[in-house]
């Protein structure tokens, strides 16, 4: 029996995917549920598992765009094997020759059509090209293409690879934000001394009780949800001529993964405890890095938190995650001298940035929101925990 495997639906709004890479070769024997390919949608990269055991015949190539329901491969279930299938290791192949090409003779020199076209475009005499094999290929030509007016150095090369569907969609969305919103950024700074003290005092007990560390993100998430309740315009978005407001806070958390930046969502963040925030962030981040994140985990969101500080960023102007209207940028924590009660002290300081859509959020709302976040992280014991630290950390 030959099984036709079709592209599954990754989610309601997704109708098209791209074959990111095959993890098996045409003719391999695969086992049921074995991951045979990675597919990119405009929201996430997903694994494609084999629906049955047998010999596989590929019906699409890497980079092909396919609609949901299209046949992606055939599996001959009569050729099942008990042996471990040969799996192609995931690699990113760049600047490779396209399949087999006919050679052409140019003044007695064998050269591929693609290589000849590149040489012609760059004004390169093919007699000056040294081929590694019995013909001149694209790579041979690219090695002698001058870059930025410099001389030809041995070992210089230029690689070219197609952007993934996810990366192209992200690029499209970022450009649209610049073109379609009135985006502004306001800044402030926060003294995180009290968070440091709380973490130092309770981190061991918190970890033992909840199985996760007491990080900065739970404090900032709680501070943000409080600020969103005080300034609801920041927790809204524009849809045509209408303003949509939410009585809940679905916070998108920016996480860097193998395929780029993704923003999984902490649903109903306003109801989550410190422990629940840390546990959920860890779960979502693990799924992003393991490429097991689902489309549902990435769909929605009313506000975004991005922490560029983990990469060493001191200050930035984060770009709004559409169709949301605001994003908070966290940055690295630096010991800096600050004036405290007329005296200079060294404190752990962080610059905060709020980028917002001025079409729907006024300046007083944006500044007030950021000050509310600052207040929350500077005095978490009283503002975020009502003076009951152990209760809010789930330690009693």
FENBEL-V388110 format. One record per pair of residues at least 4 apart in sequence whose ideal C-beta (glycine too) atoms are under 8 Angstrom apart, sorted by the first residue. I is the first residue (numbers start at 1). GAP is how many residues later the second one is. D is the distance in whole Angstrom. If there is no record, write none. Layout:
I:GAP:D, I:GAP:D
This chain:
1:75:8, 1:76:5, 1:77:7, 2:72:5, 2:73:7, 2:74:5, 2:75:7, 3:48:6, 3:49:5, 3:51:7, 3:71:7, 3:72:4, 3:73:8, 3:74:6, 4:67:5, 4:70:6, 5:45:7, 5:46:5, 5:66:7, 5:67:6, 5:68:5, 5:69:7, 5:70:6, 6:62:8, 6:63:5, 6:64:6, 6:65:6, 6:66:7, 7:10:6, 7:32:7, 7:59:5, 7:60:7, 7:61:5, 7:62:6, 7:63:5, 7:65:5, 8:40:8, 8:60:7, 9:5:7, 9:59:5, 10:4:5, 10:7:7, 10:29:8, 10:31:5, 10:33:8, 10:34:7, 10:36:6, 10:58:8, 10:285:5, 11:30:7, 11:32:7, 11:283:8, 11:284:3, 11:285:7, 11:288:7, 13:286:8, 14:27:5, 14:28:7, 14:29:7, 14:54:7, 14:281:7, 15:52:6, 15:53:6, 16:25:8, 16:49:6, 16:50:7, 16:51:6, 16:52:7, 17:22:4, 17:23:6, 17:24:5, 17:29:8, 17:48:8, 17:49:6, 17:51:7, 17:148:7, 18:21:7, 18:22:5, 18:23:8, 18:45:7, 18:46:7, 18:47:5, 18:48:7, 18:146:7, 18:147:4, 19:18:6, 19:20:6, 19:41:5, 19:42:7, 19:43:5, 19:44:6, 19:45:5, 19:47:7, 19:53:7, 20:17:7, 20:18:4, 20:19:6, 20:20:5, 20:25:6, 20:42:7, 20:144:6, 20:145:8, 21:16:7, 21:17:5, 21:41:5, 21:69:6, 21:70:8, 21:71:8, 22:14:7, 22:15:5, 22:36:6, 22:40:6, 22:66:7, 23:12:6, 23:13:6, 23:14:6, 23:15:7, 23:64:6, 23:65:6, 23:66:8, 23:67:6, 24:4:4, 24:6:6, 24:10:8, 24:12:5, 24:13:8, 24:32:6, 24:61:7, 24:62:8, 24:63:6, 24:64:6, 25:33:8, 25:61:7, 25:63:6, 26:30:7, 26:31:6, 26:32:5, 27:28:7, 27:29:7, 27:30:7, 28:27:7, 28:28:6, 28:57:6, 28:58:5, 28:59:8, 28:60:8, 29:24:8, 29:25:7, 29:26:5, 29:27:7, 29:50:6, 29:51:7, 29:52:4, 29:54:7, 29:56:5, 29:57:8, 30:4:5, 30:6:6, 30:20:5, 30:23:7, 30:24:7, 30:25:8, 30:26:5, 30:45:7, 30:55:5, 31:19:7, 31:22:5, 31:54:6, 32:17:8, 32:18:6, 32:19:7, 32:20:5, 32:21:5, 33:16:5, 33:17:6, 34:15:7, 34:16:5, 34:51:7, 34:53:8, 35:12:5, 35:13:7, 35:14:6, 35:15:8, 36:12:6, 36:13:7, 36:14:5, 36:20:7, 36:37:7, 37:10:8, 37:11:4, 37:35:7, 38:7:6, 38:8:7, 38:9:6, 38:10:7, 38:52:7, 38:253:7, 39:6:7, 39:7:5, 39:8:8, 39:9:5, 40:4:8, 40:5:5, 40:6:8, 40:124:5, 40:125:4, 40:126:5, 40:219:7, 41:4:8, 41:5:7, 41:124:7, 41:125:7, 41:254:7, 42:123:6, 42:124:7, 42:126:8, 42:127:4, 43:123:7, 43:126:8, 43:252:5, 43:255:5, 43:256:7, 44:122:7, 44:215:8, 44:218:7, 44:249:6, 44:250:7, 44:251:6, 44:254:6, 45:119:7, 45:121:6, 45:213:8, 45:214:5, 45:246:6, 46:245:8, 46:248:8, 46:249:8, 47:244:7, 47:245:7, 48:24:7, 50:6:7, 50:25:6, 51:24:7, 52:23:5, 52:25:5, 53:22:8, 53:24:7, 53:27:4, 53:28:8, 54:21:4, 54:22:5, 54:23:4, 54:24:7, 54:25:5, 54:26:5, 55:20:7, 55:21:4, 55:24:4, 56:17:5, 56:18:7, 56:19:5, 56:20:8, 57:16:6, 57:17:4, 57:18:8, 57:19:7, 58:14:8, 58:15:5, 59:12:5, 59:13:6, 59:14:5, 59:15:7, 60:4:4, 60:6:6, 60:10:8, 60:12:5, 60:13:7, 63:99:6, 65:100:8, 66:4:4, 66:6:6, 81:4:7, 92:69:7, 93:68:8, 94:65:4, 94:66:6, 94:67:4, 95:43:7, 95:44:7, 95:47:7, 95:62:8, 95:63:7, 95:64:5, 95:65:5, 95:66:7, 97:4:7, 97:15:7, 97:17:7, 97:40:6, 97:41:6, 97:42:8, 98:16:7, 101:11:5, 101:12:6, 101:13:7, 102:11:7, 103:7:5, 103:8:7, 103:9:6, 103:32:6, 104:6:8, 104:7:6, 104:8:8, 104:9:6, 104:12:6, 105:4:7, 105:5:6, 106:5:5, 106:10:6, 106:20:6, 107:19:7, 107:20:7, 109:17:6, 109:18:7, 109:27:7, 110:21:8, 110:24:6, 110:25:4, 110:26:7, 111:4:5, 111:5:5, 111:8:8, 111:15:6, 111:18:8, 111:24:6, 111:25:4, 112:4:7, 112:23:6, 112:24:7, 112:25:6, 112:26:7, 113:4:6, 114:4:7, 114:24:5, 115:4:6, 115:21:5, 115:22:5, 115:23:5, 115:25:7, 115:26:5, 116:4:6, 116:10:7, 116:20:8, 117:4:6, 118:4:6, 118:6:8, 118:20:6, 118:23:5, 118:24:7, 118:27:8, 119:5:4, 119:6:8, 119:7:5, 119:10:7, 119:17:8, 119:22:5, 120:4:8, 122:19:7, 122:23:5, 124:4:7, 124:5:7, 124:17:6, 124:20:6, 124:21:7, 125:4:8, 126:10:6, 128:16:7, 129:7:5, 129:11:5, 129:12:6, 129:15:6, 130:10:7, 131:4:6, 131:5:4, 131:6:7, 131:9:5, 132:5:8, 132:7:8, 132:8:6, 133:4:7, 136:4:5, 136:5:7, 137:4:7, 138:4:6, 139:4:7, 139:18:8, 140:4:8, 141:4:7, 142:15:6, 142:16:5, 143:9:8, 143:13:7, 143:14:6, 144:8:5, 145:13:7, 146:4:6, 146:5:7, 146:6:6, 147:9:7, 147:11:7, 152:4:7, 163:4:4, 163:5:5, 163:8:7, 164:4:7, 164:95:6, 164:96:8, 165:4:6, 166:4:6, 166:93:6, 166:94:6, 167:4:6, 167:92:7, 167:93:6, 168:4:6, 169:4:6, 170:4:6, 170:90:6, 170:91:7, 171:4:6, 172:4:6, 173:4:7, 173:149:6, 174:4:7, 174:145:6, 175:4:6, 176:4:5, 176:146:7, 177:4:5, 177:6:6, 177:142:6, 177:143:5, 177:145:5, 178:5:7, 178:141:8, 180:142:8, 181:139:6, 181:141:8, 181:176:5, 181:178:7, 182:175:6, 182:176:4, 182:177:5, 183:136:7, 183:137:6, 183:172:6, 183:173:7, 183:174:6, 183:175:7, 184:171:7, 184:172:6, 184:174:5, 184:179:8, 184:182:7, 185:132:4, 185:133:8, 185:168:5, 185:169:7, 185:170:5, 185:171:8, 186:167:7, 186:168:5, 186:170:7, 186:177:8, 186:180:5, 186:181:6, 186:184:6, 187:128:7, 187:164:6, 187:165:7, 187:166:5, 187:167:8, 187:183:8, 188:163:8, 188:164:5, 188:182:5, 188:183:7, 188:185:8, 188:186:5, 189:160:6, 189:161:7, 189:162:5, 189:163:7, 189:185:8, 190:159:7, 190:160:5, 190:162:6, 190:183:8, 190:184:5, 190:187:5, 190:188:6, 191:147:7, 191:156:5, 191:157:7, 191:158:6, 191:187:5, 192:4:6, 192:24:8, 192:141:6, 192:155:8, 192:156:5, 192:157:7, 192:158:6, 192:185:6, 192:186:7, 193:4:7, 193:154:5, 193:155:6, 194:4:6, 194:184:6, 194:185:6, 194:186:6, 194:187:7, 195:4:6, 195:21:7, 195:24:5, 195:182:6, 195:185:6, 196:4:6, 196:152:6, 197:4:6, 198:4:6, 198:16:8, 198:182:6, 198:183:7, 198:191:7, 199:4:5, 199:15:5, 199:16:8, 202:4:5, 202:12:6, 202:187:7, 202:188:8, 202:191:6, 202:193:7, 203:4:6, 203:10:7, 203:11:5, 204:4:6, 205:4:6, 205:188:8, 205:190:6, 206:4:6, 206:6:8, 206:7:7, 206:8:4, 206:68:8, 206:69:7, 206:187:6, 206:188:8, 206:189:7, 207:4:7, 207:5:7, 207:6:6, 207:7:7, 209:66:8, 209:185:6, 209:186:6, 210:65:4, 210:68:7, 210:69:7, 210:184:6, 211:68:7, 212:63:7, 212:66:4, 212:67:5, 212:70:5, 213:65:7, 214:4:7, 214:60:7, 214:64:7, 214:179:7, 215:63:6, 215:66:8, 216:4:6, 216:91:8, 216:114:8, 217:4:6, 217:36:7, 217:60:7, 217:61:7, 217:64:6, 217:88:7, 217:90:7, 218:4:6, 218:56:4, 218:57:8, 218:59:4, 218:60:5, 218:63:8, 219:4:6, 219:55:8, 219:157:7, 219:158:6, 219:161:5, 219:165:7, 220:4:6, 220:85:6, 220:108:7, 220:110:6, 220:153:7, 220:157:6, 221:4:6, 221:30:6, 221:32:8, 221:45:7, 221:48:6, 221:51:8, 221:56:5, 221:60:8, 221:84:7, 222:4:7, 222:52:7, 222:55:7, 222:154:7, 222:158:8, 222:162:5, 223:4:6, 223:149:7, 223:150:5, 223:152:8, 223:153:3, 223:154:5, 223:157:7, 223:160:8, 223:161:6, 224:4:6, 224:25:7, 224:27:6, 224:45:8, 224:79:7, 224:81:6, 224:104:6, 224:149:6, 224:152:8, 225:4:7, 225:24:5, 225:26:7, 225:44:5, 225:45:4, 226:4:7, 226:146:7, 226:150:6, 226:157:7, 226:158:7, 227:4:6, 227:7:7, 227:142:5, 227:143:8, 227:145:4, 227:146:5, 227:149:7, 228:4:7, 228:6:6, 228:7:4, 228:21:5, 228:42:8, 228:74:8, 228:75:6, 228:141:8, 229:20:8, 229:41:7, 230:138:7, 230:139:7, 230:142:5, 231:4:8, 231:134:5, 231:137:6, 231:138:4, 231:141:7, 232:4:7, 232:13:6, 233:12:8, 233:92:8, 233:127:6, 233:128:5, 233:129:7, 233:132:5, 234:69:7, 234:91:7, 234:92:5, 234:120:8, 234:122:7, 234:127:6, 234:131:6, 234:132:7, 234:135:5, 235:10:7, 235:11:6, 235:14:6, 235:67:5, 235:68:6, 235:91:8, 236:7:6, 236:8:6, 236:9:4, 236:10:7, 236:66:8, 236:89:6, 236:124:6, 237:6:8, 237:7:5, 237:65:7, 237:86:5, 237:87:6, 237:88:5, 237:123:7, 238:4:7, 238:5:6, 238:6:8, 238:85:7, 238:87:7, 238:119:7, 238:121:6, 238:122:5, 239:4:8, 239:5:5, 239:84:7, 243:117:6, 246:4:8, 246:56:5, 248:20:6, 248:22:6, 248:54:7, 249:19:7, 249:20:5, 249:21:5, 249:53:6, 249:54:7, 250:15:5, 250:16:7, 250:17:5, 250:18:7, 250:19:7, 250:50:5, 250:51:5, 250:52:5, 250:53:8, 251:14:7, 251:15:5, 251:18:4, 251:50:7, 251:51:7, 251:52:6, 251:53:7, 251:54:6, 252:11:4, 252:12:7, 252:13:5, 252:14:8, 252:49:4, 252:51:7, 252:52:4, 252:53:7, 252:69:6, 252:72:7, 253:10:7, 253:11:6, 253:12:7, 253:13:6, 253:28:6, 253:31:7, 253:32:8, 253:51:8, 253:52:6, 254:7:6, 254:8:8, 254:9:5, 254:50:6, 254:51:7, 254:52:4, 254:53:7, 255:6:7, 255:7:6, 255:8:7, 255:9:6, 255:29:7, 255:30:5, 255:33:5, 255:34:8, 256:4:8, 256:5:6, 256:32:8, 256:55:8, 257:4:7, 257:5:5, 257:31:4, 257:32:5, 257:34:7, 257:36:8, 258:31:7, 258:33:6, 259:32:7, 262:26:5, 262:31:6, 262:36:6, 263:35:7, 263:38:7, 263:41:6, 263:58:6, 264:20:4, 264:21:8, 264:23:7, 264:24:6, 264:29:6, 264:33:5, 264:34:6, 265:19:8, 265:32:7, 265:33:7, 265:34:8, 265:35:6, 265:36:5, 266:6:7, 266:11:7, 266:14:6, 266:15:7, 266:18:8, 267:33:8, 268:4:7, 269:8:7, 272:4:4, 272:5:5, 272:8:7, 273:4:7, 273:119:7, 273:121:6, 274:4:7, 274:118:6, 274:119:5, 274:120:7, 275:4:6, 275:118:7, 275:119:5, 276:4:6, 277:4:6, 278:4:6, 279:4:6, 280:4:6, 281:4:6, 282:4:6, 283:4:7, 284:4:6, 284:9:7, 284:13:6, 285:4:6, 286:4:6, 287:5:5, 287:6:4, 287:7:8, 287:10:7, 288:5:5, 293:4:5, 293:5:6, 294:4:7, 295:4:6, 301:20:7, 301:23:6, 302:22:6, 303:21:6, 303:22:8, 303:23:6, 303:24:7, 303:25:8, 304:14:8, 304:16:8, 304:17:4, 304:20:6, 304:22:8, 304:23:4, 304:24:7, 305:22:7, 305:23:5, 305:25:7, 306:12:5, 306:21:6, 306:22:7, 306:23:5, 306:24:7, 307:22:8, 307:23:4, 307:24:8, 308:5:3, 308:8:5, 308:10:7, 308:21:6, 308:22:7, 308:23:6, 308:24:8, 309:4:6, 309:21:5, 309:22:5, 309:23:4, 309:24:7, 309:41:7, 310:22:8, 312:20:6, 313:18:5, 313:19:6, 314:17:6, 314:18:6, 314:20:7, 314:37:7, 315:16:6, 315:36:5, 315:38:7, 316:13:5, 316:15:7, 316:37:6, 317:12:7, 317:36:6, 317:38:6, 318:9:5, 318:10:8, 318:11:4, 318:35:6, 318:37:5, 319:8:7, 319:36:7, 320:4:6, 320:5:7, 320:6:7, 320:7:5, 320:35:6, 320:36:7, 320:37:6, 321:6:6, 325:31:6, 325:32:4, 325:35:5, 325:36:6, 326:28:6, 326:29:7, 326:30:4, 326:31:7, 326:35:7, 326:40:8, 326:43:7, 327:27:7, 327:28:5, 327:29:8, 328:24:7, 328:25:7, 328:26:6, 328:42:8, 328:45:7, 329:23:7, 329:24:4, 329:25:7, 329:26:7, 330:20:7, 330:22:7, 331:19:6, 331:20:5, 331:21:7, 331:22:7, 332:18:7, 333:15:5, 333:16:7, 333:17:5, 334:14:7, 334:15:6, 334:16:8, 335:11:5, 335:12:7, 335:13:6, 335:14:8, 336:10:7, 336:11:7, 336:13:5, 337:7:5, 337:8:7, 337:9:6, 337:10:8, 338:6:7, 338:7:6, 338:8:8, 338:9:5, 338:11:7, 339:4:7, 339:5:6, 339:6:8, 340:4:8, 340:5:5, 340:7:7, 352:18:6, 352:21:6, 352:22:7, 354:12:6, 354:15:6, 354:16:5, 354:19:8, 356:5:4, 356:10:5, 357:4:6, 358:4:8, 358:5:8, 361:4:5, 361:5:5, 362:4:7, 363:4:6, 364:4:6, 365:4:6, 366:4:7, 367:4:6, 368:4:6, 369:4:7, 370:4:6, 371:4:6, 372:4:7, 373:4:7, 374:4:6, 375:4:6, 375:8:6, 376:4:6, 376:7:5, 376:8:5, 379:4:5, 380:4:4, 380:5:6, 381:4:5, 381:6:6, 381:8:6, 382:4:7, 382:5:6, 384:8:7, 385:4:5, 385:6:8, 385:7:4, 385:8:8, 386:6:8, 388:4:6, 389:4:6, 390:5:4, 390:6:5, 391:4:8, 391:5:6
